[in-house]
Amino acid sequence: MDNRANLITSYQQLFWYFDKSKLHNISDAVLVEFILNYGDMEAVKRLFEVLGKEAVAKEFSKTIQNHRSNYFPQVKNFFNLYFQKYVPQYPFS
């Protein structure tokens, strides 16, 4: 069974500028953003397994509603379309 701590440890290179001793204290919003932006498909699948697709969609939706989101345009577009189709209850734009 995968969990949040294992996911962060497995992909800690994505969080290169975080203090390693505080890495497991990152928010779900940061975890989702970094894995969607920088992770590979396996990382995204594991993120969905650990947090759940709905929780990831909710964090993504909250972040993109803020006009200061750090998602790459291609990533934002792809997951916007993906979540509109598979988790349509959250507002995306």
C-alpha positions as CSV (number, residue, x, y, z in Angstrom):
1,M,0.0,0.0,0.0
2,D,1.4,3.4,-1.0
3,N,1.1,6.4,1.2
4,R,1.9,10.1,1.1
5,A,5.2,9.7,2.9
6,N,6.4,7.0,0.5
7,L,5.2,9.1,-2.5
8,I,7.2,12.2,-1.3
9,T,10.3,10.1,-0.6
10,S,10.1,8.4,-4.0
11,Y,9.9,11.7,-5.8
12,Q,12.0,13.9,-3.4
13,Q,14.1,15.1,-6.3
14,L,11.1,17.1,-7.6
15,F,11.2,19.1,-4.4
16,W,14.9,20.0,-4.7
17,Y,14.8,23.4,-3.0
18,F,12.8,22.3,0.1
19,D,14.6,21.6,3.3
20,K,14.8,17.8,3.3
21,S,14.0,17.7,7.1
22,K,10.7,19.4,6.4
23,L,9.8,17.8,3.1
24,H,7.0,15.6,4.6
25,N,5.3,18.7,5.9
26,I,4.5,20.1,2.4
27,S,0.8,20.8,1.7
28,D,-1.3,18.8,-0.6
29,A,-1.5,21.8,-2.9
30,V,2.3,21.8,-3.3
31,L,2.5,18.0,-3.6
32,V,-0.1,18.1,-6.4
33,E,1.4,21.0,-8.2
34,F,4.9,19.6,-8.2
35,I,3.9,16.1,-9.3
36,L,1.6,17.3,-12.1
37,N,4.2,19.8,-13.3
38,Y,7.4,17.8,-13.0
39,G,6.5,14.2,-12.4
40,D,6.3,11.4,-14.9
41,M,3.1,9.4,-15.6
42,E,4.0,6.9,-12.9
43,A,4.2,9.7,-10.4
44,V,0.8,11.0,-11.5
45,K,-0.8,7.5,-11.2
46,R,0.7,7.1,-7.7
47,L,-0.6,10.6,-6.7
48,F,-4.1,9.5,-7.8
49,E,-3.8,6.3,-5.8
50,V,-2.5,8.0,-2.6
51,L,-4.7,11.1,-2.5
52,G,-7.5,10.0,-4.7
53,K,-8.5,11.5,-8.1
54,E,-11.1,13.7,-6.6
55,A,-8.8,15.2,-4.0
56,V,-6.2,15.9,-6.7
57,A,-8.8,17.5,-8.9
58,K,-10.0,19.7,-5.9
59,E,-6.5,20.9,-5.2
60,F,-5.9,21.6,-8.9
61,S,-9.1,23.5,-9.2
62,K,-8.5,25.6,-6.1
63,T,-5.0,26.5,-7.4
64,I,-5.9,27.4,-11.0
65,Q,-8.7,29.6,-9.7
66,N,-6.0,31.7,-8.2
67,H,-4.4,33.6,-11.0
68,R,-1.0,33.2,-9.5
69,S,-0.8,29.4,-10.1
70,N,2.6,28.0,-11.1
71,Y,1.3,25.3,-13.5
72,F,3.0,25.2,-16.9
73,P,0.4,26.2,-19.5
74,Q,0.5,22.8,-21.2
75,V,0.1,21.0,-17.9
76,K,-2.7,23.3,-16.8
77,N,-4.5,22.7,-20.2
78,F,-4.0,18.9,-20.1
79,F,-5.3,18.4,-16.5
80,N,-8.0,21.0,-17.0
81,L,-9.4,18.9,-19.8
82,Y,-8.7,15.6,-18.0
83,F,-10.5,16.6,-14.8
84,Q,-13.4,18.2,-16.7
85,K,-14.0,14.8,-18.2
86,Y,-13.3,12.5,-15.2
87,V,-14.1,14.7,-12.2
88,P,-16.5,17.3,-13.5
89,Q,-17.9,18.4,-10.1
90,Y,-15.1,21.0,-9.6
91,P,-14.9,24.2,-11.6
92,F,-12.0,24.4,-14.0
93,S,-10.9,27.1,-16.3
